[in-house]
């Protein structure tokens, strides 16, 4: 199929590459044009100078940009240049309100829209092992699933438009709490003179086990925080979740506390450290 991918950040760059590997013709656009040119060289795809050029004649358009305002800007231009009965799949983590607005814009042009935020980090994108939470019409979802398979480990339709974004908020709320608990546990182990890898081996097979423990505890103990998903982006995501929680009356006391801890990490110069860097506050 002829596809377009808009946004070539840490996640989008390898995701678009998986589409080429799956046999699709892919045209890409990025605000920094040099990155699109580099991608085209890496994956034998096509770099477009404009969104309109990228989406021209595309059967489906994927996008993964920064935040809700970026989604509205990029999606608006894409929709204006897309044909009826094509698909627009947004992998950005944004607000549910943003997703519903783009859904309405797409509906007006008979374009199928799916809000489809992703989880799995840079490694998941590179390895094609992302978890995708989708919101939108079931008929659109069924058409979109085969297109997402090259970079997806699992896809789930969560409900109507916006439900994918709300589910991603739950994901980030849970990760924030888990990482704070893990940071305190690793710090405790270090101060108690324990061997952190041995601790992980012992408790990682029991009720304390988590993906974060098995994949990040040892690197945290070594002070290694270069795993792709930056603190700046986590704070953006948590801000979206906190605002949504306030709107529906959900108690996010711990989430707000951990968001404050991430603000401290930013003040330490850790804007680009990955989310496991909560430990730095305690060392």
N, C-alpha and C positions, 0 to 999 in steps of 0.2 A: 504494500500500500504506500501511498504518498503521505508522509507525515511531516509535521513541523514541531520543533521543540523550542520553546521560548524561555530563556534563562539558563545559563550554564555555570551555576555556582558549584559548590562542593558536591551537591547531590545531582543536579541536572546534567553536568558534564558526562559522568559515566552512564547515567540513565539513557541519555540520547545515544550514546555509543552502543548500548545493548540493543536498541531498536535497529541500528544498522546491521549488527551481527545477526539479527533475526531475519534479515533479508529485505527490510523496508528501505525505501528511498527517503532520506531524512534531510530536511532543510532546517538550519538553526539560526536563531537570533539571540544576541546578547547586547546589553547596553554598552559594554566595552567590546567594540568590534574585533579587536585583536584576539580576544578569547574565542570568538566564533571562528575566526580564521585558523587558529591553532587547532581547534576541535576538528575542523574539516580536514586538516592535514593528518590528524591522528586517526580519524575514522573513515576517511574517504567519503565524507558527506558534503553537503553544500552549505556555505556560509551566506547568509542574507544580510544586506545592509539595513533593511527595515522590517518591521513586523509584517507589513502588507506584502512585501516580497516573500517572506518566509512562509506565510500561510496560503499564498495564492495556489489554488488548485488542490489543496491538501484535503485528504479524506478525514483526517483527524489532527487536532492540535493539542499538544501537551504543554503545560507551562509549570515552572517552578521558580518563583521570584521571591521578593523579600517579605512584604507585609501587605495588609489589606489595601492601602492606597496604591501600591504597586500592582496588585491584582486588578483593581478597577481600571487603572490606566492601560495596562497591557491587554487585558481581556477586552476592554472597550474597543481598542484599535483592531484587535484580532477579529472580533465578531463583525466589525464593520466591513471586513475584507474576506470573510468566510462565506461559503455557499450553504444554502439550505440543506438540511439532512446530514450535515457533517457533525463531528463531535469535538467538544472542547473539554479537556480533562485537566483540572487544576490541582497540582501536587503541592502547592504552597500551603504552609500553615497560616491560616488567617482567621478572621472572625466568622461566625455563622451568619451574621447579618450580611457580610460581604458576599458569602457564597449565595445567599438567597437573592441578592441584587443581581449578581452575574447570571444566575439561573433565569431570572425574569428577562434580562437583556437577551439571553440566548433564545428563550422561548419565543420572543417577538420575531426572531428571524428563522424560526424552525430549526434551530441548532440544538443538539443534545448536549447538556452540560452536566458534569459530575464534579462535585468537590471531593477530592481524593488525597488528603494529606497522608504523608508517609512517615514511617518509623523504622529505624534500623541503622541510622547514622551513615557516615561516609563508607564504612566497611560494607554495610548492607547495600548501598548503591553500587559500589565497585563490584561486589560479588553477585549482584542480581538477587538479593535476598531481603527485599523490603516488605514490610507489612503495610497494607494500604487500606484505609478506612474510608468508605465512600458514602456520599449522600446524593440522592437524585432519583430519577425515575428508573424503575426496574428494567424497562426496555433499553434504556441508555446504558445502564450498568452491564447488561448482557452483551451489548455490542462492544463495550470498552474493555472487558476482561481479557480477551485474547490479545489486545494491543498492549496491555500492561504486563502480561505474563513474562516478557523477557527480563524484567527487572524486579519481579514480585515473587515473594515466597508465599504470601497469602493475601487475598483480597476479600473484603466483606462489605456487603451493602447494609448500612446501618439504619437506613430510613430515608425520609424525604430530604430535599436539599437543605444543607446545613448540618445534617446529622453526622457526616464524616468529620467536620471541623469540631463539633462538640465531643466526639469520641477521642479525637486527638488531644483535646484539652484534658480529658480524663487520663490519657496516657502520660502527659507531661506532669500532671498533679501527682500521679503515682511515682514517677521517676524521681521527682524532686524529693519526696519523702524517703524513698529508698536510698538515694545517694547521701542524704544527710545522716541517716542511720548508719550507713556503711562508713562514712567519714569518721563518725564518732567511734565506731567499733575498731577501725584500723588504728586510729590515734590511741585508743585505750590499749590495744595490743602492743603497739610500739612502746608506750610508756611503761607497760608492765614487763617489757623485756622479752616478749614472745616473738617467735619466728612467723611473720605474717603469711608466707606461702604455706607453712604447715598448719596455721590456724584455718586458712581457707580450705585446705585439704580435709581438715577434720570437720568443720561445720558446714562446708559447701555441699555435703551430701544429706543434710538434714533440713529442718524447717526454716533455717536462716538463709537457705540458698536463694540466689537471684542471678539473673544475667549480669547485672552490674558487679556482683561479688566475683563471679567466675571470670569476668573479662576485664575488670578494672581494679580490683583490690590490690593486686601485686604492683601494677603500674603506679597506683596512687602512693603506695608505700615507697616507691623509688622516686617520687616527685616528677613523674612523667605525665604531662597533660596536653598532648598533641594528637588528639584522636578525632579531630574534624568538627564536632558539633560545639560551637563556641558558646561561652557564657552569655555574650551579647544576644545570641539567638534564643537561648533558653529564657532570658529575662523577657524578651519580646513575647515568647509563647506563654510564659506564666502571666504576663500582664493581660493577655487576651483572656486567659482562663479566669483570672481574678475578677476582671470586669464582668464576664459572663456569670460568674458565681454570685456577684453582688446583685445582678439583675434578676436572678431566680431564687435568691435567698439561701444559697448554699454556704455552709460554714467551711471556709478555706483557711482556717487559722494557721495550720502548719505550712500550707503553701505560701502564704504571705510572709511567714517567718523565714522560710528558706529563700524566697525571693530577696528578702533583705540581706541574707547572708551572701547571695550572689552579688548584690550591690557592693558589699565589702570586698569581694574578690576583684570586682572591677576597679575599685579604688586602689587595690594592690598592684594594678597593672595587668590583671588577668582577663581583659576583655576577650582575648582570642584563645585563652586556655579552654580545654573542653570541660564539660559539666562535672566531671569527677574532681575538679579542683577545689571543691568545698573543703577538702582536707587542709588546704593551705592556711585557712583561718585558724586552725587548731595547732599548727606546728610552730 
